[in-house]
Amino acid sequence: DTGVSQNPRHKITKRGQNVTFRCDPISEHNRLYWYRQTLGQGPEFLTYFQNEAQLEKSRLLSDRFSAERPKGSFSTLEIQRTEQGDSAMYLCASSLAGVSARTFFGQGTRLTVV
Amino acid sequence: AQSVTQLDSQVPVFEEAPVELRCNYSSSVSVYLFWYVQYPNQGLQLLLKYLSGSTLVKGINGFEAEFNKSQTSFHLRKPSVHISDTAEYFCAVSSNFGNEKLTFGTGTRLTIIP
């Protein structure tokens, strides 16, 4: 168990550019979640996958955001035409299905849009 | 929909003193309750969770929390804190519908004073 891995750890981009983040969950976990955390706030749910199916998307996930999880393994989160308001920590988490299953979080990708 | 309120954004406590971090929640359905800790430059770690059964839940590092349904609270306590407990603490809820997405509070920064 190597934990949930996120890359890159930090990303600085110019407004209007596209960025993509990667999350590698714990290998046997079939559920994968994306959260966003801004300064002084708790993490906010963005979307989640069960295997390769994206089952729920938050209203926070505008049309500029897209997430994929091909083959139910790693996941990518892409933000198109970044805006300064997109600056945040993007967290990935994974778990097995089931209420008693524990959710493990990655260290996050910190995005700064300048 | 659920919401979580953490009444204290910052709590300073002397080393070896007791501490209580407060959490109240609102939900129209039954929920599961969690406390997570975030140490500097680390991912969120689960401290403890309440799913059902005994309302007093014991977690890691000597922390415990008590679920009070009538007061919709899930306060976190530790009888004697250490310098290493300095961190951000997040209360979270999930519905019992089975998708296990978490709704977090805004966090409480616990600072231990030597």
Interface residues (C-beta under 8 A of the other chain):
Chain A: G3 V4 R31 Y33 Y35 G40 Q41 G42 P43 E44 F45 Y48 L55 E56 L91 A93 S95 A97 G98 V99 S100 A101 R102 T103 F104 F105 G106 Q107 G108
Chain B: V4 Q6 S9 Y32 Y36 N41 Q42 G43 L44 Q45 L46 L51 F90 A92 S94 N96 G98 N99 E100 K101 L102 T103 F104 G105 T106 G107
